[in-house]
Amino acid sequence: MISDPWFYAAAVPAMIVLGLSKGGFSVIGMLTVPLLSIAISPVQAAGITLPILILSDVVAVSSYWRQWDKGVLAVMLPGALVGILIGWLTAAWVSEGMIRLIVGVVAVAFALNYWLRHRRQAEASAPNAAKGAFFGMITGFASFVSHAGGPPYQVYAAPLRLPPRIFAGTAVIFFATVNTIKLVPYFFLGQFQQENLLTSAILLPISIPATILGVWLVKRIDPKTFYELIYSFIFVVGVFLVGQSIYGMV
């Protein structure tokens, strides 16, 4: 178990963010590993985070049971499986910093495009199987490499303008499935060491109440406010990832 107090100074807010993301504000979950990386390596941060993600998923899935869009899951999950496989096979060569930079740029561009061009449009985008499968693959790959699957998932899912509960429930089911699949490659890559698992157990009681709070907020927020928050989160997380990547390169 990690005993450094500076780690827990970063870990407590990271677990609150993780819990809120599992409760329905999925995109902000990308901040969890970067926050933990202030005190420990990103690799160890990912290893500590995954068991907590899985157990928080249990709470979230039970809260949104049968409140999801089957069409989104049907087109995105097969693509995500391919993305995870690619991430596993290229784990030794892919730069985590570069992936974060690409994901961050996509997130910022996506949010700006919404604010500058499409904000006044009330119509939802039509489902597109090819686009959904592609962004599912990108989501699975980015999620495997650095738990950064939020923005590419939102690029496809957010324009569909699903009701907030269905939108949140679909994201919860999608990422719960992705995180469960990731257990196998993470195990073979040696991510589940005793120190990491003990630290995960210590942090879990923080994330669960935050997950319940996220569910409570989603069920009481109106759709317009919900999507304004989602796009704002996408933009902020994107800027954060771009800045972190550039800082790591200098």
Protein Blocks (a to p, Z undefined) as FASTA:
>chain_A
ZZbfklmmmmmmmmmmmmmmmnopmmlmmmmmmmmmmmmcfklmmmmmmmmmmmmmmmmm
mmmgoiacfklmmmmmmmmmmmmmmmmmmmmmpcfklmmmmmmmmmmmmmmmmmmmmmmp
mbdcdddfklmmmmmmmmmmmmmmnopammmmmmmmmmnopafklmmmmmmmmmmmmmmm
mmmmmmmnopacfklmmmmmmmmmmmmmmmmmmmmmmmmccfklmmmmmmmmmmmmmmmm
mmmmmmmmZZ
